Amino acid sequence: MSTVHSRQAFGLEILKNSHPDIRRLKKESGEASLHGNKFWKSTFVLMDYLNECPPDPGSRILELGCGWGLGGIYCARQFGAEVIALDADDSVFPYLEHHARINGVNVDTIQMRFEEVTTEDLTQFDMIIGADICFWDSMVDPLRELLERAMEAGVERALLTDPGRPTFRQVGEEFQQNYDAVYTDWDVPEPHNAWGLVLDLYNS
Ligand SMILES: C[S@@+](CC[C@H](N)C(=O)[O-])C[C@H]1O[C@@H](n2cnc3c(N)ncnc32)[C@H](O)[C@@H]1O
């Protein structure tokens, strides 16, 4: 059941910033520095799209720019995925770990920037996911190059969602032209009221 301090969505409990547990974590762990300071709604777009186009059961998934990690937590819970959640800012991980715990799954974490993930690292994964991770001009090249390394490494699929920022559109349009990719807008119905862009990239 949703309350003033939390919501139930896609079978998960997601805490709001006003929740006592989150307020306690903020005191203990401090504030995130790169916008990983809350659950961002592009993750609803990711979850809803995954309901229509799910990953293979038991996939090894890397979540990029995980923040509170609800995308990866959803994949672990709903599809039995083995998830590693990556973020440049390690202050997001206590929030992810708390959400993993209350939702009854385990997700491993790693502190790393997109630029640092090597082709060899990426060979461990079947799929990449990411929500709202291309919001500055300076993120376009690192993300584009990471996706290229992922295709080279044999990652089967990369699924990214975004609220429609020009920086993400640049990446989406480029991969739509040059790769086997679905690039589309996506409406998440009531009660979530989210809209976003989806880039679903396949390794062919
Ligand atoms: C807008 S938040 C989105 C968080 C989460 N995906 C969600 O939808 O709730 C962007 C996240 O990307 C992370 N991030 C930003 N730049 C990054 C980089 N170069 N490498 C890895 N993570 C990065 C931030 O720390 C933050 O957690």
The ligand as a Tripos MOL2 file, in Angstrom:
@<TRIPOS>MOLECULE
LIG
   27    29     1     0     0
SMALL
NO_CHARGES

@<TRIPOS>ATOM
      1 C1         19.6490   11.2830  -12.4480 C.3       1 LIG1
      2 S1         20.4360   10.0520  -11.5000 S.3       1 LIG1
      3 C2         19.5180    8.5940  -11.9660 C.3       1 LIG1
      4 C3         19.6020    7.5200  -10.9270 C.3       1 LIG1
      5 C4         18.7690    6.2530  -11.2090 C.3       1 LIG1
      6 N1         19.1710    5.6320  -12.4540 N.3       1 LIG1
      7 C5         17.2810    6.5460  -11.2220 C.2       1 LIG1
      8 O1         16.6710    6.5330  -12.3120 O.co2     1 LIG1
      9 O2         16.7120    6.7960  -10.1480 O.co2     1 LIG1
     10 C6         21.9890    9.8110  -12.3640 C.3       1 LIG1
     11 C7         22.9680    8.8460  -11.7010 C.3       1 LIG1
     12 O3         24.1100    8.6670  -12.5660 O.3       1 LIG1
     13 C8         25.2970    8.7050  -11.7680 C.3       1 LIG1
     14 N2         26.3950    9.1790  -12.6250 N.ar      1 LIG1
     15 C9         26.5680   10.4260  -13.1470 C.ar      1 LIG1
     16 N3         27.6750   10.4790  -13.9060 N.ar      1 LIG1
     17 C10        28.2250    9.2320  -13.8840 C.ar      1 LIG1
     18 C11        29.4000    8.6530  -14.5010 C.ar      1 LIG1
     19 N4         30.2220    9.3550  -15.2850 N.pl3     1 LIG1
     20 N5         29.6410    7.3480  -14.2720 N.ar      1 LIG1
     21 C12        28.8130    6.6070  -13.4740 C.ar      1 LIG1
     22 N6         27.7100    7.1110  -12.8670 N.ar      1 LIG1
     23 C13        27.4160    8.4040  -13.0650 C.ar      1 LIG1
     24 C14        24.9570    9.6560  -10.6400 C.3       1 LIG1
     25 O4         25.7810    9.4920   -9.4940 O.3       1 LIG1
     26 C15        23.4890    9.3200  -10.3630 C.3       1 LIG1
     27 O5         23.3330    8.3150   -9.3940 O.3       1 LIG1
@<TRIPOS>BOND
     1     1     2 1
     2     2     3 1
     3     2    10 1
     4     3     4 1
     5     4     5 1
     6     5     6 1
     7     5     7 1
     8     7     8 2
     9     7     9 1
    10    10    11 1
    11    11    12 1
    12    11    26 1
    13    12    13 1
    14    13    14 1
    15    13    24 1
    16    14    15 ar
    17    14    23 ar
    18    15    16 ar
    19    16    17 ar
    20    17    18 ar
    21    17    23 ar
    22    18    19 1
    23    18    20 ar
    24    20    21 ar
    25    21    22 ar
    26    22    23 ar
    27    24    25 1
    28    24    26 1
    29    26    27 1
@<TRIPOS>SUBSTRUCTURE
     1 LIG1         1 GROUP 0 **** ****
